[in-house]
Amino acid sequence: MFGIFGGKSSLVAKDMALKGRASPMKISPTHFVLNTPMQPPWPQNMKVAVFANGCFWGSEKGAWRLPFGIHSTAVGYAAGYTPNPTYEEVCSGQTGHTEAVQVVYDPSKISFVDIMRWFWESHDPSQGMGQGNDRGTQYRSGFYYFDDEQKELLERSKEAYEKAIGKKITTEIKAASDYDQVFYYAEDYHQQYLAKPGARPYCSAQPLSIPLPDFESWAPAHLSAHAPKLPKAFWDKHAPTPHCVIRAPHAPIQFP
């Protein structure tokens, strides 16, 4: 954070990664803003999304502020090799992780596509190993899918957004099952950081203010069940803009 980590420009090899530890990070049991549980078991029918798009402080706030259907969020370290890494270890570039957000959501109230659209539009996914001032493999863009439908939605939307922004997207799209554990919780002080007293207002994400094309223009018919639930009016008023998570209140967006 704060643009101080130059970071590595290439991923560490698995056999060269730090060894880590067996004990998971101890975190608060309750979400600081939503007042919901931070760890499973989740209520029945909840789904999970894990993505990385720069410094996780701002990424998490954008996710928990979505207007409905978000049960819980957490920040952590994803898509690496070291079990239960620390922040300092991740910043060293020796764990393979990227700063990430875990979103637990109710698909009857908010679609995976809504969360995915927020992901694409809330950063510049063409920046390779970094985002804004934050550089290194720990700030790379990524989305980690849990089933074949999520995979296809991610790949199709990536193609559409790449055409929309006119730049090659470097976001990695990988199966959560590719990893022994795709997501490890970060230290408690990072959780809901921007909402806590004394937090430094920092976000280096660089949204492009270019919308993801309409769902119908890129999604195949057999995925129509994942059609967005957030209407155009929401995006017209609340689409991500530079530093929006710094300016915005901490409570979820009230819509309509």
N, C-alpha and C positions, 0 to 999 in steps of 0.2 A: 504494500500500500504506500501511498504518498509518493509514488514514483521513485522509490529509493532502491528497488531491487532490479538490477540489470538482468540477472537470471541467465540461464543457459538457453541456447538456441536450438538444441537438439535433445531428444529424450534419452535418458539414461538407459542402458541395457538392463534387462531384468536381473541378470546374474551379478550386476554391479550395484544394484540398489541397496539402500540401507536396510538393515535387518528388522528394525521396528520392535514391536512388543506385543505381548498377548493381551494386555489389559486395555479395554476401550477407554476413550476419553470420558471423564465424568462431566455431565452437563445438567443444567436445571431440568426438572421433570416437566415444567410448564412453559409454554411459549409466552414471551414477554408481552406481546401485543394481543395475540388471539386467545390467550388463556386456555389453550388446548394442549394435550400431551405432546411431548417432543419425540417420544420414541414409541415403537410398536409394543403391543399389538394395536393395529388400527381398527376402527369400526368396519363392520362388514361392508363390502362393495366399494371401499376406497381403492383408488389407484395411486401409483407412485410415478413421478417423473424426476429424472436427475439430469441436470445440465450445467454447463460452465460457460460463462461469457464475460470474463474479466474478474475484477475484484468482487468477492462474494458478498461484501456488505451491501452494496447497492443492488446487486442482482436479487438478493433475498428480499429486500424491501419491496422491489417491484412486484415480486411474486405474491407476497402476503397481502399486498394492497389490491389485488384483483378483486372485483366487487362481490363475487359469491362463489361458493363451491370449494374454497381453499380451507382445508381442515388444519393443516400445519405446514410449517416450513422449517428448514434447518440449513446451516452452512457446514461444509465439510470438504473433504479431499477425495477426489474421484479419479478413477481410471489409472491407478498407479500400482506399484508392486509392494510397497512397504506397509505392513499391517500396523494400523493405529499410529500413523505418523504424527509428529508435532508440527506446529506452524513453522518453526525454524528449520526443521528437516525438509519440509516441502519447499520452502524458499531456497534451500540449497540446490535444488534441482536434482537431488540424488534419490528421490522416491518415485518419480514418474507421475505424480499426481498433478491435477489441476484444481484450482479453487472452484468449488461447485455448490449448487443448491439442490436440496431434495424437497420436492413439493408433493404433499399428500392431498389429493383432491377427490371430490365427489363427481364422477362423470355424468351424473344425472343433472347436475347444476352448471358445470363448466366442462367444456370439451378439451381433450388433449390438444386439439388444433388451436384453441384459444391460448393455452399456455405456450405452445410452440410458436405461435405468432408473436407473443410478447417476447419470447427468447430472441427470435430473429431481429425484431425491430428495436430491441433495447441495447444493441451494440453493433459494431462494425465487424461482421464475420469474415472479413477478408484480410485481417491483420496478422495471421500466422501465429507465432509464438509470443503473444502479448495482446494487450488492449490498452490503447492510449499510452499514458506514461508508464504503465506497468508492463515490464518486458520479462520474458522467460517462459519456459514450458509450463510453469504453474499458473499462467494466465491465458493459456490457449483455449480457444472456443471448442466446445464439444457437447454432444447430446447422446445419452446412453439409453438405448431402447430395451424394453422388457418383453416385447412380442413382435411378431411379424407385421402387424398392422401399424404399430408405432414406427417400425423401420421404414415401411413404404411411405408413410406420411412424411417422415423426415426427409427421405431421399427425393420425393416428388416436390416437396415445398422448397428444398434446397435448390433444385433446378430452376424453379420458378423465381425464387428470390435472387438467384445469381443473375438471371436475365434482367430483373427489375433494377438491380443496383449497378449493373454493367461492370462488375468486377468478379474475379475468381474467388469463390468462397473456400476458406481453408478449414472450416469447422470439421472436426472428426465426428463421424457417426458410427458408433460401435455398439455391439450387444453388451448389456450388463453382464451377461453370462461369460463373457471373455475374461473376466477377472474373478479371482478368488472371492473378493467382496468389492463391489464397484464403488461404494460410498462409505467413508469413515467420518464420523462426527468430528468437527473442529472443536477447539477449546471453548469453554462456556462463554468467555468474554467476547468471542466473535459472534455468538448467536444473537440475532436481532440487534446487532451492534448499533446501527444508526438511530434506533429508538431509545437507547439507554442514556441516562444522564451523563454528561461529560464527553459524549462521543464527538469525535472530530468529523465534521461534514466533508467526507471525501468520496468521490466516485470518478473513476477515469474512463468509464464506458463512453463510447462515441457513437451513439445512434445516428443513423443517416437520414432520419425523417422520410424514409421511403417505405410505403406500405407493402406488405406481402400481397401479391395479386389475389383476387377473389378465389375462394375455395373451389368453386365449380370450374375454374379455368385450368386447374392442375391436378385435382384429386380424381381418381378413377371412381366409377359408379359404385363399385363394391365396397367402397369406404365411406359411403354417404352417411352412415350412422355416426360418423365422427364430425359431421358438419358443425361449424362454430355455433356457439350459443350466445356469444357477445355480438350485438348488432353493430352495424356500421356507425350508428350514432355514438356508441361508446368510443370507438377508435377515433372518430372525428374530434372528440373532446379530450380523450385521455391517452392517445398513443404516446409512446416514449419520445422524449426530447432530451437533448443534452442537459445533464444535471437535474433532471426532473425529480429523481428520488431525494435529492438534497433539499429542493424547494418544497416538496409535498409534505402534507401532514403524515403522521405515522399510521393512522387508522385506515382500514380498507376503504377504497373508493365507494362512495354512495352513488349507486346508479340503479334505475334512472333517477 
